C-alpha cells in the first residue's frame, strides 16, 4: 500500500522533544520527502508543560498517556524522546500497533530491555513497520564524510580508534539531582548518555565492532540537592535535603575490535571548559582522520600516501554541495549546527520508510551498543577485568 502521509506523535517535550520536533519541521522544508510529514501530537505527563510546548511548536494535539497516541489510527510514526526507563514500553507498544518508531539512544536501560525491543522490531518488520535508534551524530556531514574516506580506503587498515566525549554541565557539586543522575530512570550516567554516542560512532566510521573491553567508572559527587518535586516543594537551591547519585560521572575503557584495531574511549561530565567536545580520531596504515564536534563543520585528514605534500593534518571544511547532506542547505562555507543532525536523521528515516527499507542504525545496532555499555559496567565493578563481547 502506498504511503500518502506521515503524521507523527513525539513522546517528550524537553530537550530531545524540542530538537526532534524542530527536525521534523525542517526536514519537510529543506528536503523533498515525497509525502506530507507533520507532528500532530505531543505526549507528556505534565499537561500544562506539554501544552505550552505544543503551542510554541504549532502542534495541534496533546495527550498525557502514550497509549492514547499509540491507539490513534491517524498516527503513523511514534518518536520516543523520553527518559530511558520508558523506551521499552512505548516503542514495543507502538510497533505492535503498526506505528513506525524512532527511539532516542541508548535504546534501553538494560540489555534485556533492548533485546525485547529488537524482537518487537523484527516482528514488526515482517508487517512492513520500520524502526530506528536515534544516534544523531551519524548525520553530521563531516562524520558521514569521514566514513566515506574509510570505506574508500583512504586511510588503509584501521589500527587505532580514539574517542572521547567531554562535558562539564554537572561539575558543580550543588547541581541538582536531575533524572539523568538516577540509574532507575537513566540506566547509567556519562557512560550511557554520551559514551553510547562514541561507541556507535566508532562502529559507524570504521565498520569495526568491539570484541572485548576493560573499563573504569567513577562517581565524583556522591549526593546532590534534591529537586523541589522530590522534596515536597522545597527548592533545590539552598536546600539541605540531598539524594544519592546512582550513576557514573565518568567512564574510561580500552577495547579491541573484530578487525584487529585497538580502541580507547572516555566519557565524562566533569571536564571543566569542555561543553560538548565529542571527538574521534582514527589512525590507519595509509592515513588518519580526526573530528571534534565543537568544530563540527571541519574534518582533519592526513594522507600518508603523500607525506611530502601532506605536512601534517589538512583541514577540510565539509560544506561543499557534494558533501553529505550539505547540498540541501546553504552556500559553501556557511556552516551547519547541532539541530541539523536531527533534520538529516528525520530525512533519512522518512526516505527509508517510503522506500520500504530498514533505516539505520537499527534497533539491533542499538542493542550492540547496549551490550558494550553493560560489559564496561561489568568490567568496572570487577577490578577492570577483561570482559569479552559476544
C-alpha angles and dihedrals in degrees: 000000000000115000111236100182143350117227113187136208113202113205106208134033104204127086098321094037090055097048094043092049090050089049093054091050095046096044090060091050102046103031132050099241096176098232136045110277122191140161102233101166138038121198120209135150091220102066096193093051092043091050092051089051092047092050092050093049097038095244110156102207134052126187129175098206121060090212089068092056092046091051093049107107091207093062115093102171133034115202110199111210099153130113114289097258091072100042096092097052097042096044096045092044091051094046092049088051090055098255122140110238139212112186126190120238141298089048094223141342094256139029089242091055092048091050090054090051092050091051090051091048092051091050091048092048089062086062094048094260114139133207139187138181115231108241092154098179089074085073095059103117093225092052093046086052091049089055090053092051090053092046091049090055095245094138097034121213112004112240105163134030115188116182132171135170113197127186134155106196096120099037090111106087089214093060105121129257099264122178093264087068094055115088093205091059101031105030093220139357129242089343095064100026100052104359089065089063096056092043089055093043092053089057093042097050099039105025089230125132124210116247101184143357144200115200151176129203131187138189106205097181109044098188136024139186112281120240120251089254089058097049104047094263102323115134120246089220107089093352122136101213112099134183134207120266104227101185135066122272092202140009134191129182144164124220146179124224133221090250097052103264126137117229137191127193134187129181123178142156091199103071098117112219094020108106101174107344102163105171136176130179126185122194119196140174092265104029150332140244133198135188137185119189091213083070094035099164093059134077123189115217132183116195106204090186089071105038094156091056099033101061093178131323120342120218113232116195102213099208103099119124092248095052117100113289096341097103090073093060136043137338117286113288094028102114131221128227143221095279093057091069089065092048089054090047091054092045093053092045093051094045091051094046091051091047092049092242128137108253121230137266090041128202085258088059088050090052090052089056090046090056091053091050090051092047092051091050091047091050093047094054091046101058093277092292118177107269118196122216120222 
